[in-house]
Amino acid sequence: MIASLRGTVLGVVGTGAVIEVGGVGYAVQLTPPHALSLRVGVEAFVLTNLIVREDALSLFGFVDTESLEIFALLVGVTGVGPKSAMGVLAELSAAEIARAVNTDDDAVFRRVSGIGPKTAKLIVLSLAGKVAAFGAGHAGRPSFAAAPSVRDDVLVALVGLGWNERSASDALDAVLGAASDTDQQSVQVLLRRSLTELGPRQSSAGPR
């Protein structure tokens, strides 16, 4: 089982990348936002899930543990394959998925390409009781104290993507200051918004 990869990005396409580890290039399928965050020639770290089929071995990559765990739950639902699961993760954060499941809102999943009404309902039924922790908030706590471990995970991911720690920390703090309590619990949401925040700085500061 390949649980993670750390290596140099050799190439990036819309839904994946090739990461070289120890002289071997691994093709990893990613969500489009994750793929766009990678830079050729820069070291990257991804958590992975290896799907074994009779005719193929497919490696799927994730920015954080919660995305990996949600993926594993989704592919366990009848009618949801790996590509559909990645489609869900490309559109929804772990907290949004948990909220939809906990409120029995299958319409959220029907909006994802490739997910029909029956499958959307099955996702809600199958994940019920399994994703509550992903949407758990910490009401009443100060903004920056709401998710210290999440903040650390996002900062590590940003540095791993090539940004220097000072620039990454400043961008992340700006994002946290504007994020809701729920969004502060999602590594995926904070990483995506931090990368957007860092984007305009690239021309002057560079990724490193």
C-alpha positions as CSV (number, residue, x, y, z in Angstrom):
1,M,0.0,0.0,0.0
2,I,1.4,3.4,-1.0
3,A,0.2,5.7,1.8
4,S,2.0,8.9,0.8
5,L,4.5,10.4,-1.6
6,R,7.1,13.1,-1.2
7,G,9.1,14.1,-4.2
8,T,9.7,16.5,-7.1
9,V,6.8,17.4,-9.4
10,L,7.7,16.4,-12.9
11,G,4.5,17.4,-14.6
12,V,1.0,18.6,-13.9
13,V,-2.3,18.2,-15.8
14,G,-5.8,19.3,-15.0
15,T,-6.6,16.3,-12.8
16,G,-3.2,14.9,-11.8
17,A,0.5,15.1,-11.6
18,V,3.6,13.0,-11.9
19,I,5.8,13.0,-8.8
20,E,9.3,11.6,-8.8
21,V,10.3,9.7,-5.7
22,G,13.6,7.9,-5.7
23,G,14.0,8.0,-9.4
24,V,10.5,6.6,-10.0
25,G,7.7,8.8,-11.4
26,Y,4.3,8.2,-9.9
27,A,1.2,9.3,-11.7
28,V,-1.2,10.6,-9.1
29,Q,-4.8,11.6,-9.8
30,L,-5.9,14.8,-7.9
31,T,-8.7,17.2,-7.7
32,P,-8.3,20.1,-10.1
33,P,-7.7,22.7,-7.3
34,H,-5.0,20.4,-5.8
35,A,-3.3,19.8,-9.2
36,L,-3.3,23.6,-9.9
37,S,-1.5,24.2,-6.6
38,L,1.5,22.1,-7.6
39,R,4.5,23.6,-9.4
40,V,6.8,21.7,-11.7
41,G,10.3,21.3,-10.2
42,V,9.1,21.9,-6.7
43,E,8.9,19.2,-4.0
44,A,5.3,18.2,-3.0
45,F,3.8,15.9,-0.4
46,V,0.5,14.1,-0.9
47,L,-1.4,11.5,1.0
48,T,-2.5,8.7,-1.3
49,N,-5.0,5.9,-1.7
50,L,-4.1,3.1,-4.1
51,I,-7.2,1.6,-5.9
52,V,-6.5,-1.9,-7.4
53,R,-8.6,-3.1,-10.3
54,E,-8.2,-6.1,-12.6
55,D,-6.9,-3.9,-15.4
56,A,-5.3,-1.0,-13.6
57,L,-3.6,0.3,-10.5
58,S,-4.7,3.9,-9.8
59,L,-3.1,6.3,-7.3
60,F,-5.2,9.1,-5.9
61,G,-3.7,12.0,-3.9
62,F,-5.0,14.3,-1.2
63,V,-3.9,17.4,0.6
64,D,-5.0,16.2,4.1
65,T,-6.2,13.3,6.2
66,E,-9.8,14.4,6.2
67,S,-10.0,14.4,2.4
68,L,-8.4,11.0,2.3
69,E,-10.9,9.6,4.8
70,I,-13.9,11.1,3.0
71,F,-12.6,9.6,-0.3
72,A,-12.4,6.2,1.4
73,L,-16.0,6.5,2.6
74,L,-17.3,7.7,-0.7
75,V,-15.8,4.9,-2.8
76,G,-17.5,2.5,-0.4
77,V,-20.9,3.7,-1.5
78,T,-22.6,1.7,-4.2
79,G,-22.5,3.5,-7.5
80,V,-19.6,5.8,-6.5
81,G,-16.3,5.1,-8.2
82,P,-13.0,6.8,-7.5
83,K,-13.5,9.4,-10.2
84,S,-16.9,10.4,-8.9
85,A,-15.5,10.5,-5.3
86,M,-12.8,12.9,-6.5
87,G,-15.5,14.9,-8.3
88,V,-17.3,15.3,-4.9
89,L,-14.1,16.4,-3.2
90,A,-13.4,18.9,-6.0
91,E,-16.7,20.6,-5.4
92,L,-17.2,20.2,-1.6
93,S,-15.1,20.5,1.5
94,A,-15.2,17.8,4.2
95,A,-17.3,20.2,6.4
96,E,-19.8,20.8,3.5
97,I,-20.1,17.1,2.9
98,A,-20.7,16.4,6.6
99,R,-23.3,19.2,6.8
100,A,-25.2,17.8,3.8
101,V,-25.2,14.3,5.2
102,N,-26.2,15.4,8.7
103,T,-29.1,17.5,7.4
104,D,-30.1,14.8,4.9
105,D,-29.5,17.2,2.0
106,D,-28.8,14.9,-1.0
107,A,-29.4,17.9,-3.4
108,V,-25.8,19.0,-2.7
109,F,-24.4,15.8,-4.2
110,R,-26.8,15.9,-7.2
111,R,-25.0,19.1,-8.3
112,V,-21.8,17.2,-8.7
113,S,-21.2,16.0,-12.2
114,G,-21.7,12.2,-12.5
115,I,-23.8,11.9,-9.4
116,G,-27.5,11.1,-10.0
117,P,-30.5,11.3,-7.7
118,K,-30.3,7.7,-6.5
119,T,-26.5,7.8,-5.9
120,A,-26.8,11.1,-4.1
121,K,-29.4,9.6,-1.7
122,L,-27.2,6.5,-1.2
123,I,-24.3,8.8,-0.3
124,V,-26.4,10.5,2.4
125,L,-27.7,7.2,3.8
126,S,-24.3,5.4,3.7
127,L,-22.3,8.2,5.3
128,A,-24.9,9.0,8.0
129,G,-23.2,8.8,11.4
130,K,-19.7,8.5,9.8
131,V,-18.9,12.1,9.0
132,A,-20.1,14.1,12.0
133,A,-16.6,14.8,13.2
134,F,-15.7,16.5,9.9
135,G,-18.3,19.2,10.4
136,A,-17.8,19.6,14.2
137,G,-17.3,23.3,15.1
138,H,-15.9,24.9,18.1
139,A,-18.4,27.7,18.8
140,G,-17.5,30.3,21.3
141,R,-13.8,30.0,20.9
142,P,-11.6,32.8,19.5
143,S,-11.1,32.7,15.7
144,F,-7.4,31.8,15.8
145,A,-7.8,29.3,18.6
146,A,-10.6,27.5,16.9
147,A,-8.4,25.1,14.9
148,P,-4.7,25.3,15.8
149,S,-3.9,21.8,14.4
150,V,-5.8,22.6,11.2
151,R,-3.8,25.9,10.9
152,D,-0.6,23.9,11.3
153,D,-1.6,21.4,8.7
154,V,-2.4,24.1,6.2
155,L,0.9,25.9,6.9
156,V,2.9,22.7,6.4
157,A,1.0,22.0,3.1
158,L,1.8,25.5,1.9
159,V,5.4,25.3,2.7
160,G,5.5,21.8,1.1
161,L,4.1,23.4,-2.1
162,G,7.0,25.8,-2.2
163,W,5.9,29.0,-0.4
164,N,8.2,30.4,2.2
165,E,6.8,30.1,5.8
166,R,6.5,33.9,6.3
167,S,4.4,34.5,3.2
168,A,2.4,31.4,3.8
169,S,1.7,32.3,7.4
170,D,0.6,35.9,6.5
171,A,-1.8,34.6,3.8
172,L,-3.2,31.9,6.1
173,D,-3.8,34.4,8.9
174,A,-5.7,36.7,6.4
175,V,-7.8,33.8,5.3
176,L,-8.5,32.7,8.9
177,G,-9.6,36.2,9.8
178,A,-12.3,36.1,7.2
179,A,-13.4,32.4,7.5
180,S,-16.4,31.2,9.3
181,D,-16.1,28.8,12.3
182,T,-17.0,25.9,10.0
183,D,-14.5,26.7,7.3
184,Q,-11.8,27.1,10.0
185,Q,-12.1,23.4,10.6
186,S,-11.4,22.4,7.0
187,V,-7.8,22.1,5.8
188,Q,-9.0,21.8,2.2
189,V,-11.0,25.1,2.3
190,L,-8.2,27.0,4.1
191,L,-5.6,25.7,1.7
192,R,-7.6,26.6,-1.4
193,R,-8.3,30.1,-0.1
194,S,-4.7,30.6,1.1
195,L,-3.4,29.7,-2.4
196,T,-5.8,32.2,-3.9
197,E,-4.5,34.8,-1.4
198,L,-0.9,34.0,-2.3
199,G,-1.5,34.1,-6.0
200,P,-1.2,37.8,-6.5
201,R,2.0,37.8,-4.5
202,Q,3.8,35.3,-6.8
203,S,5.0,37.9,-9.2
204,S,6.8,39.9,-6.6
205,A,7.7,37.4,-3.9
206,G,7.8,34.1,-5.9
207,P,6.8,30.8,-4.5
208,R,10.0,30.5,-2.4
